[in-house]
Amino acid sequence: MENNTTTISREELEELREAFSKIDIDNSGYVSDYELQDLFKEASLPLPGYKVREIVEKIIAVTDSNKDGKIDFEEFVSVIHELKSKEVSKSFRKSINKKQGITAIGGTSPISSEGTQHSYAEEEKVAFVNWVNKALKDDPDCKHLLPMDPSDASLFKSLADGILLCKMINLSQPDTIDERAINKKKLTPFTISENLNLALNSASAIGCTVVNIGSQDLKEGKPHLVLGLLWQIIKVGLFADIEISRNEALIALLNEGEELEQLLKLSPEELLLRWVNYHLANAGWQKISNFSQDIKDSRAYYHLLNQIAPKGGKDDEVPINIDLSGFNEKNDLKRAEYMLQQADKLGCRQFVTPADVVAGNPKLNLAFVANLFNTYPALHKPDSSMYDLNLLEGESKEERTFRNWMNSLGVNPYINHLYSDLADALVIFQLYEMIRVPVEWSHVNKPPYPALGGNMKKIENCNYAVELGKTKAKFSLVGIAGQDLNDGNPTLTLALVWQLMRRYTLNVLSDLGEGEKVNDEIIIKWVNQTLANANKKTSITSFKDKSISTSLPVLDLIDAIAPKAIRQEMVKREDLSEQDKLNNAKYAISVARKIGARIYALPDDLVEVKPKMVMTVFACLMGRGLNKIK
């Protein structure tokens, strides 16, 4: 790595990061431009609205190549450096706990006259290296990369060929990437770029925010970007089963008098907190309200480990005895070490060191607890006759696709549950701005909402969202009212969300086509023309064409756009069984992502010929084809 590693003021950096994290509540690594004013207040630098708008315009003009209206931590730091005066510097001298190991990578941001440095936390790098080493230790394709040394920069070099990232994505969300599409041998700069494109576009498809990351950033091993992406991928895997529809035993966490519907709206983080407190209550210990301040003394962890450790009551269950003798150790660091030795008995000494526990690192402690939950939940499935099991149906594939699409764009807050998380329309407004429908933010009610009348504020937002759709976006929203969005009516909410996604996709095409308006007919005509020009025998009559179920038109189109991307021996062309069709579809979508098409659709969408998702596949491939011409 060419950048020189230097030390910068840990104290100031941590204070800024603390301010940033208060606004970035979902840990996405970004805040929306409309939240920036609050962010400056948190950093003890209140600014008038017009000044904030000037700053946002400057950020977008100079550093935000995607024009996505998102501000990441580095952009925020560079702005603070530019604005800060001696008076402001004094205001940063808050007394907070110092964290260890913040490393800065020398590099000047063009927005800042002084120059700033990208930073990353050394302890996060160590935690992620250890996790990847353990997770992929038996994978034959990773033998040349593992184990990595947590004490040096080998993580950034090891991720640079894309193989590890692809493998981690499949670990977090199985079957996302067709292994046949990963370039594994005799790698060249070109095939490495393909792997990195495949990883980035697949990460996007599972809901990771990748708007500010390119394959070149990963190839160069830019630490803050690599760690940010890796954390998102790991988190998707850690949180996959912390979802009531996938784990009914979580119903045991219902509070007295609480409706199941309320529990279903909780995020994985909130469910984890409930889970810890459920076990702490059984242990007769006080509740915690966070994974930072409240766990620093390790005592809550001691009780949690003691509660979840197998007691040997079930068949073949080997009891694990948690030694509580370190509980009364006076030194915090030693107590944390003794506690982690007990976690090791459960095979769960992961993500945190004693120092991370004592420092209250929220990200790493959250990961530590999630791993404990996934390994030993120690919950008993309740009597299902007491609950409406219809509520426990998991999200449909279509709902998941839409949710992942929104999250990949960096909406804030992060969408865990499509309907309840859209109930105040804040995310819908962000999506409107992304499709260039201006939002009057002064008309929008922002959280926190009052206890009394709070839902009315949300309904007002939803009414405005529907009005914008009808008047400014010219969407077809017949029979849809704000109340429907607030209630989470699936059919009507999806009708709006689909039109947002469709417009977003078509805007990308219009930009590539010099602003020419694009519709279904234009896409179909382009697909057939491209196939004919490449002497392909396939064609499509519409996005409902039954031949699409074989994925052959998609595979041929990819071959026409990017010759040699498709290995023809991987494609089954005759006498196709349902499994053959699915295999073709998996391969088609992975190779499309590998050549740079950001596709959110699933293989099943092609096999079942779901017209909406089929349209997005062909539109994304058209975008890739037009991009090549440009």
Secondary structure as GFF3:
##gff-version 3
##sequence-region A 1 630
A	DSSP	beta_strand	5	6	.	.	.	ID=ss1
A	DSSP	alpha_helix	10	23	.	.	.	ID=ss2
A	DSSP	beta_strand	30	32	.	.	.	ID=ss3
A	DSSP	three_ten_helix	33	35	.	.	.	ID=ss4
A	DSSP	alpha_helix	36	42	.	.	.	ID=ss5
A	DSSP	alpha_helix	49	62	.	.	.	ID=ss6
A	DSSP	beta_strand	70	72	.	.	.	ID=ss7
A	DSSP	alpha_helix	73	83	.	.	.	ID=ss8
A	DSSP	alpha_helix	86	91	.	.	.	ID=ss9
A	DSSP	beta_strand	102	105	.	.	.	ID=ss10
A	DSSP	beta_strand	118	121	.	.	.	ID=ss11
A	DSSP	alpha_helix	122	135	.	.	.	ID=ss12
A	DSSP	three_ten_helix	140	142	.	.	.	ID=ss13
A	DSSP	alpha_helix	154	158	.	.	.	ID=ss14
A	DSSP	three_ten_helix	159	161	.	.	.	ID=ss15
A	DSSP	alpha_helix	163	172	.	.	.	ID=ss16
A	DSSP	three_ten_helix	179	181	.	.	.	ID=ss17
A	DSSP	alpha_helix	189	205	.	.	.	ID=ss18
A	DSSP	alpha_helix	215	219	.	.	.	ID=ss19
A	DSSP	alpha_helix	223	239	.	.	.	ID=ss20
A	DSSP	three_ten_helix	248	253	.	.	.	ID=ss21
A	DSSP	alpha_helix	260	264	.	.	.	ID=ss22
A	DSSP	alpha_helix	268	282	.	.	.	ID=ss23
A	DSSP	three_ten_helix	293	295	.	.	.	ID=ss24
A	DSSP	alpha_helix	299	308	.	.	.	ID=ss25
A	DSSP	three_ten_helix	325	328	.	.	.	ID=ss26
A	DSSP	alpha_helix	332	345	.	.	.	ID=ss27
A	DSSP	alpha_helix	354	359	.	.	.	ID=ss28
A	DSSP	alpha_helix	362	375	.	.	.	ID=ss29
A	DSSP	three_ten_helix	384	386	.	.	.	ID=ss30
A	DSSP	three_ten_helix	389	392	.	.	.	ID=ss31
A	DSSP	alpha_helix	397	408	.	.	.	ID=ss32
A	DSSP	alpha_helix	418	421	.	.	.	ID=ss33
A	DSSP	alpha_helix	426	434	.	.	.	ID=ss34
A	DSSP	three_ten_helix	441	443	.	.	.	ID=ss35
A	DSSP	alpha_helix	454	471	.	.	.	ID=ss36
A	DSSP	alpha_helix	482	487	.	.	.	ID=ss37
A	DSSP	alpha_helix	490	512	.	.	.	ID=ss38
A	DSSP	alpha_helix	520	533	.	.	.	ID=ss39
A	DSSP	three_ten_helix	546	550	.	.	.	ID=ss40
A	DSSP	alpha_helix	552	561	.	.	.	ID=ss41
A	DSSP	three_ten_helix	568	570	.	.	.	ID=ss42
A	DSSP	alpha_helix	578	594	.	.	.	ID=ss43
A	DSSP	alpha_helix	603	607	.	.	.	ID=ss44
A	DSSP	alpha_helix	611	629	.	.	.	ID=ss45
###
